[in-house]
């Protein structure tokens, strides 16, 4: 898998005039092109990339260190949609991540934002395990989290969006992924249009999270 990412650009109309581009630039809090390495090109917080070991059934790393891990993920010049790309392999004993503080314009009230990135992959080549290209969370997949993943039991894998608020609010019985309410917070694309020979743009926008109704 290969991924390029940028965080927190506002939703706008299709106009590309100077006003809309100026608004986009002013709203950006984080962007990584991988053209100059793995660290972010622009960040309001820590721009450095980290790697961390994980344990089965948990998304949060149990340790962290600077860099792309061991064995390191590869940066492939000229192979991205625009310039370089970050290439993932089937090796999955560690994750790579950026620290969220200030890089994501989080708000405990009326949280809004946009996550934008490109993917190039063949879903049929994904091993039968849940595979998350990106997660926004400091906890786990069902608690204060926004993520996309490829499913475990579908051939080829389906592509899903998950948006979850505080677990104690929506999961009264503490069942996480086993609860009916969990599936209410998922959107699924069956047979998604990804390809090994072309890039697909993925955009996730949200507004009004952490409000009374959301």
Residue pairs with C-beta under 8 A, 6 or more apart in sequence:
1 87
1 88
1 119
1 120
1 121
1 131
1 133
2 76
2 79
2 80
2 85
2 86
2 87
2 88
2 119
2 120
2 121
3 85
3 86
3 88
3 117
3 118
3 119
3 133
3 134
4 32
4 33
4 34
4 80
4 81
4 82
4 85
4 86
4 117
4 118
5 32
5 115
5 116
5 117
5 134
6 28
6 30
6 31
6 32
6 115
6 116
6 117
7 29
7 30
7 31
7 103
7 104
7 113
7 114
7 115
7 116
7 136
8 27
8 28
8 29
8 30
8 103
8 104
8 105
8 113
8 114
8 115
9 24
9 27
9 28
9 114
9 116
10 23
10 24
10 27
10 112
10 114
11 114
11 205
11 207
12 20
12 23
12 24
13 20
28 42
29 43
29 44
29 45
29 102
29 103
29 104
29 105
30 40
30 42
30 43
30 44
30 45
30 98
30 103
30 104
31 40
31 41
31 42
31 43
32 38
32 39
32 40
32 41
32 49
32 98
33 41
33 80
33 82
33 83
33 84
34 75
34 80
34 83
34 84
34 85
34 86
35 41
35 77
35 83
35 84
37 75
38 49
38 67
38 68
38 75
38 86
38 96
39 47
39 48
39 49
40 47
40 48
40 49
40 98
40 103
41 47
43 98
43 102
43 103
44 102
44 103
45 99
45 100
45 101
45 102
45 103
46 98
46 99
46 101
46 102
46 103
47 98
48 66
48 98
48 99
49 66
49 67
49 68
49 96
49 97
49 98
50 64
50 65
50 66
50 67
50 96
50 97
50 98
50 99
51 61
51 64
51 65
51 66
51 67
51 68
51 69
51 70
51 94
51 95
51 96
51 97
52 61
52 62
52 63
52 64
52 65
52 69
52 94
52 95
52 96
52 97
53 61
53 62
53 63
53 93
53 94
54 60
54 61
54 62
54 93
54 94
54 95
55 62
58 140
59 95
59 132
59 135
59 137
59 140
59 141
60 138
60 139
60 140
61 94
61 95
61 97
64 97
68 74
68 75
68 96
69 94
69 95
69 96
70 94
71 91
73 86
73 87
73 88
73 89
73 96
74 86
74 87
74 89
75 84
75 85
75 86
75 87
76 84
76 85
76 86
76 87
77 83
77 84
78 84
79 85
79 87
80 118
80 199
81 118
81 120
81 199
81 201
85 118
85 120
86 96
90 127
92 129
100 106
100 136
100 138
104 113
104 136
105 113
107 210
108 210
109 210
109 211
110 207
110 208
110 209
110 210
110 211
111 206
111 208
111 209
111 210
112 206
112 207
112 208
112 209
113 205
113 206
114 203
114 204
114 205
114 206
115 134
115 136
115 146
115 203
115 204
115 205
116 201
116 202
116 203
116 204
117 133
117 134
117 201
117 202
118 199
118 200
118 201
118 202
119 133
119 194
119 199
119 200
119 202
120 194
120 195
120 196
120 197
120 198
120 199
120 200
121 194
121 195
121 196
122 156
122 194
122 195
122 196
123 150
123 156
123 157
123 159
123 192
123 194
124 155
124 156
124 157
125 196
126 150
126 156
126 157
128 152
128 153
128 155
129 152
130 149
130 150
130 151
130 152
131 149
131 150
131 157
132 141
132 147
132 148
132 149
132 150
133 148
133 149
133 150
133 202
134 147
134 148
135 141
135 145
135 146
135 147
136 145
136 146
136 147
137 143
137 144
137 145
137 146
137 147
138 144
139 145
139 167
141 147
141 162
141 164
141 177
142 162
142 164
142 167
142 171
142 176
142 177
142 182
143 164
143 166
143 167
144 164
144 165
144 166
144 167
145 162
145 163
145 164
146 162
146 163
146 164
146 204
146 206
147 161
147 162
148 159
148 160
148 161
148 162
148 202
148 204
149 159
149 160
149 162
150 157
150 158
150 159
150 160
151 157
151 158
151 159
151 160
151 188
154 190
156 191
158 188
158 189
158 190
158 191
158 192
159 188
159 189
159 192
159 194
160 186
160 187
160 188
160 189
161 186
161 187
161 188
161 204
162 185
162 186
163 185
163 206
163 209
164 170
164 185
165 209
165 210
165 214
167 174
167 176
170 181
170 185
171 179
171 181
171 182
173 179
175 182
176 182
192 200
193 200
194 200
208 214
